[in-house]
Amino acid sequence: MFVVHMRSKKAVFTIHLLIFMKLLIEAQSPLGFWMLTDDKQPDIRTIAEIYQKQEMLYAKVIELDPKALIKTCRLCSGIKKHKSL
């Protein structure tokens, strides 16, 4: 009887651990919309979207602060170089 009781406790613990791990992994996904702030001022400066395409992560600027200092992509290559963010 003691062995059965210990096995059931172990099974319940294992199930809870697996559920917790699944929730933990899902909570750490970078996908979605991000509100970016400045280090000196807590107000939102930019809204960016992180999305996945063919197992690669990409970012797209959705809304740029009108007071932003950098408004063109200087580091981009090809046709996106020096284009508006």
VEXDREN-2710 file (C-alpha; in Angstrom, 1 decimal):
% VEXDREN-2710
k/r/px/py/pz
1/MET/0.0/0.0/0.0
2/PHE/2.9/2.4/0.8
3/VAL/4.4/1.7/-2.7
4/VAL/1.2/2.6/-4.5
5/HIS/0.8/5.8/-2.5
6/MET/4.4/6.9/-3.3
7/ARG/4.0/6.1/-7.0
8/SER/0.8/8.1/-7.2
9/LYS/2.5/11.1/-5.6
10/LYS/5.4/10.8/-8.0
11/ALA/3.0/10.7/-11.0
12/VAL/1.1/13.8/-9.7
13/PHE/4.4/15.6/-9.2
14/THR/5.6/14.6/-12.7
15/ILE/2.4/15.8/-14.3
16/HIS/2.6/19.1/-12.5
17/LEU/6.2/19.6/-13.4
18/LEU/5.5/18.9/-17.1
19/ILE/2.6/21.4/-17.1
20/PHE/4.8/24.0/-15.4
21/MET/7.6/23.5/-17.9
22/LYS/5.2/23.9/-20.8
23/LEU/3.8/27.2/-19.4
24/LEU/7.4/28.4/-18.7
25/ILE/8.5/27.7/-22.3
26/GLU/5.5/29.4/-23.8
27/ALA/5.9/32.5/-21.6
28/GLN/9.4/33.2/-22.8
29/SER/8.4/33.6/-26.5
30/PRO/9.7/36.9/-28.0
31/LEU/6.9/36.9/-30.6
32/GLY/4.4/39.7/-30.6
33/PHE/4.3/43.4/-30.2
34/TRP/7.0/45.2/-28.1
35/MET/6.8/48.7/-26.7
36/LEU/10.3/50.2/-26.6
37/THR/11.2/52.9/-24.2
38/ASP/14.1/55.2/-23.6
39/ASP/16.5/54.7/-20.7
40/LYS/16.0/58.2/-19.5
41/GLN/12.3/58.6/-20.1
42/PRO/9.7/55.9/-19.3
43/ASP/7.3/56.9/-22.1
44/ILE/6.9/54.6/-25.1
45/ARG/9.2/55.6/-28.0
46/THR/8.5/52.9/-30.6
47/ILE/6.2/50.0/-31.1
48/ALA/7.8/47.0/-32.9
49/GLU/6.5/43.6/-34.0
50/ILE/8.6/40.5/-33.7
51/TYR/7.3/37.7/-36.0
52/GLN/8.5/34.3/-37.2
53/LYS/8.9/33.3/-40.8
54/GLN/10.4/29.9/-41.7
55/GLU/11.9/29.4/-38.3
56/MET/13.7/32.9/-38.4
57/LEU/12.7/35.8/-36.2
58/TYR/12.2/39.2/-37.8
59/ALA/11.3/42.7/-36.5
60/LYS/9.2/45.4/-38.0
61/VAL/8.7/48.9/-36.7
62/ILE/5.0/49.6/-36.4
63/GLU/5.0/53.1/-35.0
64/LEU/8.0/55.4/-34.6
65/ASP/8.2/58.3/-32.2
66/PRO/8.0/61.5/-34.1
67/LYS/10.9/62.8/-32.1
68/ALA/13.2/59.9/-33.0
69/LEU/16.7/60.8/-34.0
70/ILE/17.2/58.0/-36.4
71/LYS/14.5/57.7/-39.0
72/THR/16.2/55.8/-41.8
73/CYS/17.9/52.4/-41.9
74/ARG/21.6/53.1/-42.1
75/LEU/22.7/49.5/-41.5
76/CYS/20.3/47.9/-44.0
77/SER/21.6/46.5/-47.2
78/GLY/20.1/46.5/-50.7
79/ILE/17.0/48.4/-51.5
80/LYS/16.2/49.1/-47.9
81/LYS/19.4/51.1/-47.2
82/HIS/18.6/54.7/-46.2
83/LYS/14.9/54.0/-46.5
84/SER/12.4/55.2/-43.9
85/LEU/11.9/52.9/-40.9
END
